[in-house]
Amino acid sequence: MTLYELRQCIFEQLLEVEEQFAIRYSRDATIYINPTNGFGDQVSCRNARGDVVSTLVSEGPYRSAADQYGL
């Protein structure tokens, strides 16, 4: 599956959770992906220095000053 297809799947699943179960908020989310080379062979994610990256953490979307101060 391409990342575009994966992104679409995640989006559709979130819509389904929202519509079918009336979920409006979440404390956090965990997503596991298994990257491949397009032929099904597993590959490792690497950063700009070539080090293997096994975990990515996001603190959520960027909050603008207007959002932060309620403007």
Residue pairs with C-beta under 8 A, 6 or more apart in sequence:
1 9
6 33
10 31
17 23
18 24
34 42
35 42
35 43
35 44
35 45
36 42
36 43
37 43
44 52
44 53
45 52
45 53
45 54
46 52
46 53
47 53
65 71
